């Protein structure tokens, strides 16, 4: 795809993505933001673009993540019939009309207002900030120097060290809410820990997962939660009503994306490490993590 064709597709995809979320004049403004700063670059650039539009018009993080998915899907689409016409001619007409109106208003205001020489602004007096020590000295208050802070007693330090193994043991045990499904606890642990151990950028990982979605049998019950998980992968709680097949498809999707970024041996090694850790959870006695693979 040529550079011109890629730019056109990005404009068409942006117009379709924001069609039901922005007013027409806001969409024009959002498209000029795309033209000015986000037409060149990889998919990470488009994440920055959608984020910028979301910040400008007050979108929530969850809404931005859903718009990422919609925008990427349209940009990657090879079916031109699914995209609207190139909005560039409309963008140029709107800009020309806007400039013409501004010039007309400036001419009217310039003719009505008499020119006045601007009075020189007086420099604001410099006010020195009074320190607490100077204020106390002026009031005749005796300043008592602070007592030095001593190191922690050896006995206290040893006691703190002695409690570390217990803290580590507690960390391995997932805190399950009353009535929470052990399968849900295990799956939440697997997905969040794999993203936590991945040392690359999360946005790049999510892009790879979006690109790979067509290669796994991801049912609607799992696809509906995917964008919500991207907004908070460490704290998102997947619904326990999902089937084992849906959970396995999500793990497979994450593994495929990690394989693209890290290499297949490294990604499988990471998966084995997280599976081993999940087997140490108390919930693993009721639901085996290996059954999801």
N, C-alpha and C positions, 0 to 999 in steps of 0.2 A: 504494500500500500504506500503510495506516494505521500509526501508531507502534506500536500494540499488536501488529498483525500482524507488523511487522518484528522486534520484540523476540521474538515467539514463534518466528519462523523462525530467528533467530540461536541461540536455545536449542536448537531441534531439530537444526540443523546441527552445533552444537558437540557435542551428545550423540552423534550419528552419527560425527563425525570422530574423537573420542577413544575410541570404543567398544572398539577392539582395542588401544589403547595405554595405557589407564589402568584401574585397578581401579574398581569401582562407587563406592566412597566417595571416590576421587580425582576421578572425573568430577563427582560432586555438588559437591565443593569448587571444581573448575574452573568449573562453571556459576555458582556464587555469585560468583566473581571477575568473570565476564561481567556479571552483574546489577548488581554494585556500581560498576564503573568503565568498562565497554566497551559498554553498550547504545546509547549515543548517539554519533554521529560517522560519518564516511565509512569507506571500506574501509581507509584507513590506520590507523584505530582498531582494526580487526580484526587487522591485522598485529601491532600492539602487544599485542593479547590473546593471540594464538597464541605470540608470543615470550615473554610472561610465563609462560604455562603451561609452555612448553618449559624455561625457566630453573628453574621450581619443581620439575619432575620429571626434570631432567637429560637432556633431548632434545639430540641433536647438531644442528648448524646444517643439515645436509642433511635430517635428519628434519623439522625445523621448516619448511623450504621446501616439502617434500612435503605437509605438513599445511596450509600456506597454500593450496596449489592445491586440495586436497580440500575445505577449508572454504569457499573462495570459490565453488567449483563448486556446492556444496550451497546456499549462501545465494542464489546467483543462479538456482537451479533453480526453474522455475515448476510443476513436477510435485509436488504435495503428497504423492502416494503414495510418493515416494522418501524421504520424511522420516519419522522416528518420531513418536510422539505427543508432545505438549508435556510435557516433564519437570518443569514448575513444581510441580504438585501433589506429586510425589514429593520434590522438593527441600524443600518446606515441611514435609512429614511427617518427613523425616529430621532437619531442623533442630529441630523441636519435640521429637522423641525425644531428641536430643542434649542440648538444654537441660534437659529433665526429668531425665535421668541426672546431669548436672552439679549441679543443685540438690539432688538426693538425696544425692550424695556430699559436698557441702558441709555439709549438715545432719548427716550422720553424723560427719564429721571435727570439726565445731564442738562436737558434744555430747561427743566423746571427749577432746578436748584442753582443758585448763584454761586460762583466759585468763591470759596473762603480760604484764607491762608490758615493753615493749621498752626495753632499756638504750640510753642515748644513745651514739651512735657517737663515738669519739674522733677528733678531727681529725688527719689524717696530718701529720707534720712536713714543713715545706717545705724541700726540699733545693736549694740553689743549684747550678747547673751550673757546673763549673770549666772555664774556657776553656783551650785549649792554651797561649796566651801567658802566662796567670797561672801555670800549672803550671811553665813553663820559668823564669819569673822567680823563683818560690819555690825552685827547685832551683839557682839561681845560673848558669843557662845563658844565654849571651849570644845575643840574638835578632838574626839577620842579616836586614835587610830584603830583600824579593824584588827581583831586578833587573827593571827595566822591560822590557816586551816591545816590540821595535821592529817597525815595519811591514815587510812583505815587500819584499826588494830588488827594484828595478825590473827587473833582468834576469830574475829568477825569475818575476815577474808576467807579463812579456812572453812567456816561454817557455810559461807555462800558457795564455795566450791563444792562442798559436800552435797548440796541440794541440786547440782546440775544434772546428775544422772536421772533423778526423779523427773525434772522438767523435760528432759529429752524423751523419757518414756511417756509422759503425758502428751507430748506433741504427736507421737505416733498414733495415739488413739483418737479417732475422729469423734467430735462431739455431735452425737445424734440427738435430734429433737424427739420428744415423746411421740411415738407412733410413726416416725419417719422410716421409710423403706430402706433396709440395708443396701439393696441394689443401687438406690439413688445416691447413698453416701459414697459407695465405692466408685460409681461413675463420675460423680463430682470431683472426687479426689484424683482420679486418673486424668481427666481433662485439664484441671487446673494445674496439677503438678508437672505435666508434660510441657505446658506453656511456660511455667515458671523456670524449668530447667533449660529451656531453649534460650541461647544467649544472643540470638539475633533480634531484629526489630519485629515487634508484634504486628505492625501494619503489613509488613511484607509477608508474614506468615498468613494473615487473613486473606491477602490478595491471592496467594497460592491456593488456599482452600476454596475460594470462590471460583478460581479457574478450573479446579479439579472436580467441582460439584457434579458435572455431567458424567463423570466416570464411575460414580458410586450410586447404588440404588438407595437414594436418600428419600424416605417417605415424607409426606407432607407434615406429619406430626413432628418430625425432627427438623425439617427445613424452616418451619415456622419459628423455632426457637433459636436458630443459628445466628441471626443478626443480633438478638438480645445477648447471646453469649459473647459475641465479639466486643460489645461495649463494656463488659466487666467479666473477663474470663476467670479471674481469681475468686469471685464472690457469687457468680451466677449459679442458681440452683435449677437443674433440669427437672422437668416434671416426671414424677415416678410412674405416670400412666403410660409412658412410652414402652414399646416392646423391646425385647432383647435385640431383635434384628435392627431396630432403629438406632439403638445405642451402639451396636457393632459398626453400623454404617458411619456414624459420626467419628468413632475411633479410627476407622479405616481412612476416612477423609483427612483427619489430622495427621495420620502416619504418612500418607501420600505427600502432603504438603511439606512435612519435615524431611522426607526423602529427597524432594526437589532442592531444598535449601541446604541440607547437611550431608546428603549422600545416604543411600539406602542402608549400608551397614551401621552407620552412626545412629540413624533414626531408629532402627530395630534395637540397637543396644540401649538407647534411651527408653524405649518402650519396655524392654525387659527389666530395666532398673526400676521403673515406676510400678510395674506389676509386682515385683518383689517387695517393694515398700507397701503396696496396698494389701499384700497377703499378711502383713504384720498388724493390720487394723483389726479391732475386735469384731467389726462387721463382716470380716472375711470368713468367720466361722459360720455365718448364716448364708452368705452369698459369695461364691468363688469368683474372684476377678478374672480368672482364666476362661470362664464361660463366655465372656464378652469378646474374646479373640476369635 
